[in-house]
Amino acid sequence: MKNFIAKSQSAQEYECGYSCDNALLLKIDGGLFFITDGRYGLEAKERSKNCEVIEGNDIFSQARRLLRKSGIKTLTIDPLEFTYGDYRAFQNKLTHIHLHTAANFHQKIRSVKKEAEIEKIKTATIENKEAFDRFADFLSKVGLDKTEAELHYAAKGFLEQKGTRKLSFDPIFAIGENAAKPHALPTDKRLKIGSTVLFDAGTKYESYCSDRTRTALFHESGIAFGTEQRFSDSTQQTIYDLALKAHDTAIESARAGMKAAELDLIARKVIENGGYGEFFTHSLGHGVGLDIHEEPFINKRNNLTLQNGMVFTIEPGIYIPNEFGVRIEDIVVLKNNRAEIL
């Protein structure tokens, strides 16, 4: 894309190798400018690459100054990143430039990953799985009778590894019927023998995210976050097996060239045919990269054609209100037209 302005830290990171919470990324006729204030100027100059760092107290004024000097006629802007006031200020003070609005345009630029990006996501995923295993060992030894809130706090410690890892998002740790809320908040509910547990978490490697969910039963011998699970309740086992079948079927069926909506429908049909379609209440998956949720979005409304190099989650779920919830999630990459689990 020839000319654009972006506020997203992920766009900053992708283009310049550095990001902060008060900056604008401006691309004009091939020139790339990182505009920030004095709090970040020195670090930006030290860490950024392929861009010119501009410092100023008012980053929007600095951007408008550069745009007036440029003489360009059209500028792409993501309306989801800017306030209405910021957008109108650009409109009113840059009357010679047409603002072309394009939602998530920079996510779309990044939707097909380079091999180096895929390797970073793979490394993040491996480290995340190792954290899951360490946390499962902790739960097995000392988790009994602790609350969701206590265990949610403990989980972050295992994920962050004494500050050496960053989280992709605030993890979800839900026990029993609380797992019927897909994004459950931690409560004072306590872990017991026979409790079902849903754990959804991710860590980053060099700014690239991972994302994984497992649902498991806490036995007398402890807990393990593998996909093979045995539940004492036959209905829970049926629901779990159905979600796992949808997960596996979607991964086996994913192809470059198919529509995102087609892949969502494949998994959704498995759950519908099992009699639980109404309880699969979210989309099948989402892209993962510098953002934890980015293009491509794997849902029944998205007719985007999937391509080799796209990285996204497969995460079917079944949620029975006030009773039980299950979700099984892995990240895949499309390679040689097929899905490969990272």
C-alpha positions in Angstrom: 0.0 0.0 0.0 1.5 3.3 -1.2 0.3 5.9 1.3 -1.2 5.1 4.8 -1.3 6.2 8.4 -1.7 3.8 11.3 -1.9 4.0 15.0 -1.8 0.3 15.8 1.3 -0.9 17.8 1.3 -4.1 15.8 1.6 -2.1 12.5 4.4 -0.1 14.1 6.2 -3.3 15.2 5.7 -4.9 11.7 7.0 -2.0 9.8 9.7 -0.5 12.1 10.6 -3.3 14.6 9.5 -1.0 17.5 6.3 0.2 19.0 4.9 2.4 21.8 1.6 3.6 23.0 1.8 7.1 21.6 2.9 7.0 18.0 1.8 7.3 14.4 3.1 5.3 11.6 3.1 7.2 8.3 4.0 5.8 4.9 4.3 8.4 2.1 5.5 7.4 -1.4 7.7 4.7 0.0 9.1 6.8 2.9 8.3 5.5 6.4 8.0 7.8 9.4 7.6 6.9 13.1 6.1 9.9 14.8 6.2 9.9 18.6 6.8 12.2 21.6 9.9 12.9 23.7 9.2 10.0 26.1 9.9 7.5 23.4 12.1 9.3 20.9 15.5 8.1 22.1 14.4 4.5 22.4 12.6 4.6 19.0 15.8 5.9 17.4 17.8 3.1 19.0 15.4 0.2 18.2 13.5 1.1 15.1 14.6 0.1 11.6 13.6 1.1 8.0 12.0 4.3 9.2 12.7 7.9 10.2 11.8 8.9 13.7 10.1 12.2 14.2 9.6 13.7 17.7 7.0 16.2 18.7 4.6 17.0 21.6 1.6 16.8 19.2 2.1 13.7 17.0 -1.0 14.5 14.9 0.3 18.0 14.1 3.6 16.4 13.0 1.8 14.0 10.8 -0.2 16.8 9.2 2.9 18.8 8.6 4.5 15.9 6.7 1.4 15.2 4.7 1.1 18.9 3.6 4.7 18.8 2.4 4.2 15.5 0.6 1.7 16.6 -2.0 -0.1 13.2 -2.0 -3.7 13.0 -3.0 -5.0 9.9 -1.2 -4.2 8.5 2.3 -5.5 5.2 3.6 -6.7 5.2 7.2 -8.2 2.5 9.5 -11.4 4.1 11.0 -11.2 1.5 13.8 -7.9 2.9 15.1 -8.8 6.6 15.4 -11.2 8.6 17.4 -13.9 10.5 15.5 -12.3 13.7 16.6 -8.9 12.7 15.2 -10.4 11.6 12.0 -12.4 14.9 11.6 -9.2 16.9 12.3 -7.4 15.2 9.5 -10.4 15.8 7.2 -10.7 19.5 8.1 -7.0 20.4 8.1 -6.0 18.3 5.1 -8.7 19.3 2.6 -6.4 18.5 -0.4 -6.1 14.8 0.6 -8.8 12.2 0.2 -9.0 9.9 3.3 -9.6 6.3 2.1 -11.1 4.4 5.0 -10.3 0.7 5.1 -11.0 -1.3 8.3 -8.2 -3.6 9.4 -6.2 -2.8 6.3 -2.8 -3.4 8.0 -4.0 -6.7 9.4 -4.8 -7.7 5.8 -1.3 -6.7 4.7 0.1 -9.1 7.4 -2.4 -11.9 6.9 -0.1 -14.1 4.8 2.9 -14.7 7.0 6.5 -14.9 6.0 8.5 -18.0 7.0 10.3 -16.0 9.7 7.0 -15.0 11.2 5.7 -18.5 11.2 8.8 -19.7 13.0 8.2 -17.1 15.7 4.6 -18.1 16.2 5.7 -21.8 16.3 8.3 -20.9 19.0 5.7 -19.0 21.0 3.4 -22.0 20.7 6.0 -24.5 21.9 6.8 -22.3 24.9 3.1 -21.9 25.6 2.6 -25.7 25.6 5.5 -26.1 28.0 3.9 -23.6 30.3 0.6 -25.6 30.1 2.5 -28.7 31.2 4.2 -27.0 34.1 0.9 -25.5 35.2 -0.8 -28.9 35.0 1.9 -30.4 37.2 1.4 -27.6 39.7 -2.4 -28.2 39.7 -1.9 -31.9 40.2 0.3 -31.3 43.3 -1.2 -28.3 45.1 -4.3 -27.1 43.1 -6.9 -29.0 45.1 -9.3 -26.6 47.0 -7.8 -23.5 45.5 -10.1 -21.0 43.9 -10.3 -20.0 40.2 -9.0 -16.5 41.2 -6.0 -18.1 43.0 -5.3 -20.5 40.1 -5.7 -17.8 37.5 -3.0 -15.7 39.3 -0.8 -18.8 39.6 -1.2 -19.6 35.9 0.1 -16.2 34.9 3.3 -16.9 36.8 3.9 -20.1 34.9 3.2 -18.4 31.6 5.3 -15.3 32.3 8.3 -17.4 33.6 9.6 -14.8 36.0 9.1 -11.9 33.5 10.9 -13.6 30.6 7.7 -14.1 28.6 4.8 -11.7 27.8 1.2 -12.8 27.7 -0.8 -12.8 24.5 -3.9 -12.0 26.6 -5.2 -12.4 30.1 -5.7 -16.2 30.5 -9.0 -17.9 31.1 -9.2 -20.4 33.9 -12.7 -21.7 34.5 -14.0 -24.6 36.7 -17.2 -26.6 36.1 -20.2 -24.6 35.0 -18.2 -21.4 34.9 -16.6 -22.8 31.7 -20.0 -22.5 30.0 -19.0 -18.8 29.7 -16.5 -18.8 26.8 -14.6 -15.9 28.3 -15.3 -16.6 32.0 -13.9 -14.3 34.6 -12.2 -16.0 37.7 -14.4 -16.5 40.8 -14.1 -18.0 44.2 -15.2 -21.4 42.9 -12.8 -24.1 44.1 -11.1 -26.9 42.3 -12.3 -30.4 43.4 -11.7 -34.0 42.5 -14.0 -34.5 39.5 -14.0 -30.8 38.5 -13.8 -30.0 34.8 -11.3 -27.3 33.9 -11.1 -25.0 30.8 -7.7 -23.3 30.4 -7.1 -20.8 27.6 -3.8 -19.0 27.5 -1.0 -17.7 25.2 2.5 -16.3 25.4 4.6 -14.2 23.0 7.9 -14.7 21.3 9.5 -11.6 19.8 6.1 -9.9 19.8 4.3 -12.8 18.0 1.4 -14.5 19.9 0.4 -18.0 20.7 -3.1 -19.2 21.7 -4.1 -22.6 23.1 -7.2 -24.0 24.9 -7.6 -27.3 26.7 -10.5 -28.8 28.6 -9.7 -31.5 31.1 -10.9 -33.4 34.2 -9.2 -33.1 37.5 -8.8 -36.7 38.7 -7.5 -38.0 42.0 -4.1 -38.5 40.2 -4.2 -34.9 39.0 -4.7 -33.3 35.6 -3.1 -33.3 32.1 -3.9 -30.9 29.3 -3.8 -33.4 26.4 -6.6 -33.8 23.9 -7.4 -37.3 25.0 -9.7 -36.9 28.1 -11.9 -39.3 30.1 -14.8 -37.8 32.0 -16.8 -39.6 34.6 -20.1 -38.1 33.3 -21.2 -39.7 30.1 -22.9 -36.6 28.8 -19.8 -34.6 29.4 -17.8 -37.2 27.5 -20.2 -37.1 24.6 -19.9 -33.3 24.4 -16.2 -33.4 24.7 -15.8 -36.0 22.0 -18.0 -34.1 19.7 -16.0 -30.9 20.1 -12.8 -32.9 19.5 -14.3 -34.4 16.4 -15.2 -30.9 15.1 -11.6 -29.7 15.9 -10.0 -32.6 14.1 -12.3 -32.6 11.2 -11.7 -28.8 10.6 -8.0 -29.3 10.6 -8.1 -32.3 8.3 -10.5 -30.4 5.9 -8.7 -27.0 5.8 -7.4 -26.2 2.3 -5.8 -23.1 0.7 -8.4 -21.9 -1.8 -11.5 -22.5 0.3 -13.5 -19.7 1.9 -13.2 -19.0 5.6 -16.9 -19.5 5.9 -16.7 -22.9 4.4 -14.2 -24.1 7.0 -16.4 -22.7 9.8 -19.4 -24.5 8.4 -17.5 -27.9 8.3 -16.9 -27.8 12.0 -20.3 -26.3 12.8 -22.0 -29.2 10.9 -20.2 -31.8 13.0 -21.6 -30.2 16.2 -25.1 -29.6 14.7 -25.3 -33.2 13.6 -24.4 -34.3 17.1 -27.4 -32.3 18.4 -25.5 -29.4 20.1 -25.4 -26.8 17.3 -27.2 -24.1 19.3 -24.4 -24.3 22.0 -21.6 -23.5 19.6 -21.9 -19.8 20.1 -18.8 -18.3 18.6 -16.7 -18.5 15.4 -14.4 -21.4 14.6 -11.2 -19.3 14.8 -9.2 -16.2 14.1 -5.8 -15.2 12.7 -2.8 -15.0 15.1 0.3 -12.9 14.6 1.4 -9.7 16.2 -2.2 -9.3 17.3 -4.0 -12.2 19.2 -7.1 -11.6 17.0 -6.4 -10.6 13.5 -7.1 -11.5 9.8 -8.2 -14.1 8.7 -11.3 -14.5 10.8 -12.8 -18.0 10.4 -16.5 -17.4 10.8 -19.7 -18.1 8.8 -19.9 -14.5 7.4 -16.3 -14.3 6.0 -16.0 -15.1 2.3 -12.2 -14.4 2.4 -10.2 -17.0 0.4 -7.7 -18.8 2.6 -4.1 -18.8 1.4 -0.9 -20.7 2.1 1.0 -18.8 4.8 -2.1 -17.8 6.7 -2.0 -18.7 10.4 -5.2 -19.1 12.4 -6.8 -21.0 15.3 -9.2 -23.9 15.2 -11.3 -23.7 18.4 -14.8 -25.2 18.3 -16.7 -25.1 21.6 -19.9 -26.3 23.2 -21.3 -24.4 26.2 -24.2 -25.7 28.2 -25.3 -22.9 30.5 -25.0 -23.5 34.2 -23.6 -27.0 33.6 -20.5 -27.5 31.5 -18.3 -26.0 28.8 -15.6 -27.3 26.5 -13.3 -25.7 24.0 -10.3 -27.3 22.2 -8.0 -24.9 20.4 -4.8 -25.2 18.3 -3.0 -22.9 15.9 -2.5 -24.0 12.4 -0.7 -22.7 9.3 -1.7 -23.4 5.7 1.3 -25.0 4.0 1.3 -26.9 0.7 -2.5 -26.2 0.6 -3.1 -28.2 3.9 -3.3 -27.2 7.6 -0.3 -28.0 9.8 -0.6 -27.7 13.6 2.0 -25.4 15.0 
